[in-house]
Structures are given as structure tokens and as C-alpha cells.
Amino acid sequence: MTTLQVKVRVNGKESAKEVEPRLLLVHFIRDELGLTGTHVGCDTTNCGACTILLDGKSVKSCTMFAVQADGRSITTIEGMQAADGELHPIQKAFWENHGLQCGYCTPGMVMQAAWLLRENPSPTEQEIRLGISGNLCRCTGYQNIVKSVKEAAKAMQTEAKGRR
Amino acid sequence: MLPRSFQYFAPTAVEEVTGLLKEHEGDVKILAGGMSLIPLMKMRLASPGYIVDINRVKGLEYIEESEDGKALLIGSLTRHHSLESSPLVKKRAPLLSEAAGSIGDPQVRNLGTIGGALAHSDPSGDWGAAILAVRGAVMALGPSGERSIPIDDFLVDTFTTALKEGELITRVSVPTLPEGAKSGGAYLKLERKAGDFATAGVAAQLVLEERKDGDYCTYAGIGLTALGPKNLRASNAEARLVGRRLTKEAISEAASAAASESAPTDDPLRGTAKYKRQMAGLFTRRALELAAARARAHGGRGAR
């Protein structure tokens, strides 16, 4: 079995591991790095539970090999909160707006929302719905998730204005 | 799901890619966005012994206008999302940005590439239909140099293209019109649910010329998605439009022609062949109407 070294910066921290080329990125994140916030849902590129940010772009980590991430930067749900434990505005918005029920899809939803709001800081409801169309939730009917993303957008804009 | 073991290469130059393809001929696959290949490998429908990851190859990811301004050149590794959001594509070939935005879901579009999608030649793929509608070409680099393959020759059959062993797609080129031309395109598809493969899809591109008694069609391109063994050109439908005044009747005739020349099959998930054929007609009509409306608006406002 040939292995290759994968060096990645995950949530700001450098990691290096020897892995088989066929190891999927989501298993690398969960099993090799111990970051189990990223979930495996469908394992077929449909549900989006495994969404992470790779160099800032949202991708489904079940449909990428860990070796492809070599030298790149990854953000997972564990990297969203501030160093002092303060939740990210998107996480806060999900909490405050009941944007989850069982919570299984939530890490993927939050990561996708993070990408969406970077691309489009004040999306319309339709843009939010299209933006999370690669993430499935089987509990909420999406209503409160959409509301959470909308509230997060508002909070982040207010925060950005405050910093200016 | 875990794919079979394979040996992995991540070259940084196209020459290395073609070298590796030659060396491992018959048991090697190119990994671009991976949005089709990786699921196939996970399900073990494909189990190549060697993977050549081209994501680190320089000079394959770009969108630019050719020097003479008559074509849009798209590097094969260009992501769907880049095409969906590029101001240049929106301005020079808006049909492509509409088609790009309809592929899969946002995460898939962040990784998936135009070259990879075309090389896969899935009859449900969106790019084949769009590139047929604008009569684009695929540039392939192989051991004996580069060659340009018109899209009609490139798409051979289900999961089969004109690419030879050892060839790599380097770019897709799409002819563009002078700015201000009365042109319009539309890509419409029917999906069971968000992100699903198309039940039926139609890409339509029209160029109109204003004459005393109305708008005449000087160019028509119609590509079909999921309506045959590969992305099909609705050539009979196109023939009903070119050189004619673009009336409601002409559009209806073209739509019926497209339905007749489509070749869908029954499938338990997305409907019977009969149903899909009806959708081929309906969506061709809608796509042509939208393309015509956009051409008129576009021409009216001049170069957009």
C-alpha cells in the first residue's frame, strides 16, 4: 500500500499525515484529524452534510480525495467560532432562529451559508434557497434555516459597518 | 464507500499529463473536478489503477476573448461557478452562464469543470447541449499535438467522445457575435427536484435580423439534454427557423420537430419516453420564445 503525505492547514492549524490516495477528504477530517463536526450523510454528493471550505470555497468533502487537499487550507465547523469560544454570527443565528431540529445537517448548512454570504452578503430569500440547494434537511422544512441565514446576513452586515 | 486503491499523480504541466496518460494507457483516468469520476469510483463502476489529478496544472483555468474578438476561450479546468458568475461570459455568451448555473448544486459548481463534464459525455449533462447550441469546439492535446474538434464530432455516444487514448481537453472555444447583434439564448430544464439530473433540457441560441416585415432568424442552435443517448442537436428544428421570419408558427413547428427528433427512453425515475418527448417539444418552444425575447431586448439596447 503506497501512502502519500498530505499537509493541510485546518482551521488555522498545520497538520501532516501519511494517507492512502483513495482516502476521502471527509474521512481524513473525521478519522485522521478527529474533527467529527463534519458529518457523512448520503456519501453520494447529494446531501451536503460534509460541506467544508477549501481555500474559502464550499465543497462536499465526501467527493474529494484527501491528497487533493495537500498544501491547501480547510475550514470546518470547528473553525467557525472565535478563539474565545464566541459563536460565529451564522451559528448564533441558527441558534436564535431555531434553524435546526436534529442538527445532523447543521454543520454543512453553516459552512454553505458562510460561503454564500461571502459571495453575496445580502441575499434575497430566493438566493438563499438556491444557495443552500445542495444541502438537505429532513426536519425543518427549511423555513427556519432560510430565516437563520437571512438574520446572519443582517448581523454580519451590522458588524461589518461597526468595524468601518 | 471506498474506491479501489489507485496510484495518484498530481503533475503541474500539461506535458507531464500527456506523458502519464501514455505511460498508463488503458488503466488511467484524468481527475478534474471529480464530480462524476469520484462517485463512479466510490460505487466501483470505475476502478482505474492510475489517477492523474490535473488540478495543479498551470494554465488550464481561464476565461478570455480571442485576440480577434470572435471567440470566447475557456480553459478546460474552468469551474462551472466561474462560468456562471463571469461578467465576460454574461456579456458575450449569456447562454453559457445560464447553463453553468443550472448544473448540480453550488458545491458541485465550485469544483466541477467544463472540460471534465464534456469529457464524461453524460447524456444528462448540461454542457453538451449548451455547446451544441452555440456550435463550440473542444481543443484536445495528445501525443501528436493539438487538434480542435467541433462539438458535433466530439460527442460520440453515451459516455463516449472523440478523445483518443492519451488526449487531454485543454480548452473549449465558443464563437461570439459582434457586440450589439440581436442575439439571445436560453437554457431551460425540467428537474424532479433541486440538483437532480434533467428529465429533459433544451439549450437554444438565436440570432435575429430586423427587416421591414419582422424579425428574421439568421442563426439557430438547439441542443437537447437527457433526450437521447447523448446530447443531441435538434437539426430539423434548427432548419425550420433559419432564414425564416420568426413567428409563433415557426417556433411551434421547430418545437414539434425537436420532439420528433429527440430519442428519449423510458426510465422508472423520470418518466416514460412519450412524456419526455412531449417535454422536449414544450421546453424547446419555451426556450426559443425566451431566446427570441432576449434577442429583441438585447438588440434594442445595443451592446450590453
Boltz contact constraints between the chains, C-beta under 6 A:
constraints:
  - contact:
      token1: [A, 21]
      token2: [B, 8]
      max_distance: 6.0
  - contact:
      token1: [A, 22]
      token2: [B, 3]
      max_distance: 6.0
  - contact:
      token1: [A, 22]
      token2: [B, 5]
      max_distance: 6.0
  - contact:
      token1: [A, 43]
      token2: [B, 1]
      max_distance: 6.0
  - contact:
      token1: [A, 45]
      token2: [B, 39]
      max_distance: 6.0
  - contact:
      token1: [A, 51]
      token2: [B, 107]
      max_distance: 6.0
  - contact:
      token1: [A, 57]
      token2: [B, 110]
      max_distance: 6.0
  - contact:
      token1: [A, 58]
      token2: [B, 107]
      max_distance: 6.0
  - contact:
      token1: [A, 58]
      token2: [B, 110]
      max_distance: 6.0
  - contact:
      token1: [A, 59]
      token2: [B, 107]
      max_distance: 6.0
  - contact:
      token1: [A, 59]
      token2: [B, 110]
      max_distance: 6.0
  - contact:
      token1: [A, 59]
      token2: [B, 111]
      max_distance: 6.0
  - contact:
      token1: [A, 60]
      token2: [B, 107]
      max_distance: 6.0
  - contact:
      token1: [A, 63]
      token2: [B, 38]
      max_distance: 6.0
  - contact:
      token1: [A, 67]
      token2: [B, 8]
      max_distance: 6.0
  - contact:
      token1: [A, 133]
      token2: [B, 105]
      max_distance: 6.0
  - contact:
      token1: [A, 133]
      token2: [B, 194]
      max_distance: 6.0
  - contact:
      token1: [A, 133]
      token2: [B, 195]
      max_distance: 6.0
  - contact:
      token1: [A, 134]
      token2: [B, 105]
      max_distance: 6.0
  - contact:
      token1: [A, 134]
      token2: [B, 106]
      max_distance: 6.0
  - contact:
      token1: [A, 134]
      token2: [B, 107]
      max_distance: 6.0
